[in-house]
Amino acid sequence: MGEENAEGYKMTEEEKRLEEKDSAVTAELSSMVNEVTDTNRKIDDSYDEKMKRLTDKKRLRENEHDEDEPIKKIALLKERLIELKSRISDARKHGKDPFIADLMLRSINAKFKMVEITKAKHDFEAVEDILKKSDDELKETLAAEEPDAKKEIEEKLKAEHAKGREKMNEEKSEA
């Protein structure tokens, strides 16, 4: 008949063939499971790698945006400076004396260089502070009333004339 199996049962040829077939199918299934597991691992690794690249790319874009922001802020501050200098020039043309406002802006170019290099918040604040103080000083200068030189001269002459007349009156009364 056939061989005995592990339990001592004698197997027929057909049973032996079925057992071999089962063993072959089990081996094939085991091989397929290993192959699918390897494929899944490769897919996972590939997915992880792609996610890492996308995340890195996103961070890079965010950093580019972060780098663009100070440049835009510097450009806005420079526009404010140009506008303020233009207003100071217009004030001079209209006879005002914005000397203090102009003097405040003397050190701003050095401050701009520091901002461009460091891009630090406190440097931005220093430039903004200078621009604000200079703008406030210019507004104060423009709001101040101009002394009317003609009026002052007339008042002084009238006062001197009145004193002179009083003196003449005193001299006449003494004589």
RAPELIN-V545319 format. One record per pair of residues at least 12 apart in sequence whose C-alpha atoms are under 7 Angstrom apart, sorted by the first residue. I is the first residue (numbers start at 1). J is the second residue. Records with the same first field share a line. If there is no record, write none. Layout:
# RAPELIN-V545319
I: J + J
This chain:
# RAPELIN-V545319
70: 119
81: 131
84: 135
96: 142
98: 138 + 141
101: 134 + 135 + 137 + 138
104: 130 + 134
105: 134
108: 127
111: 127
112: 127
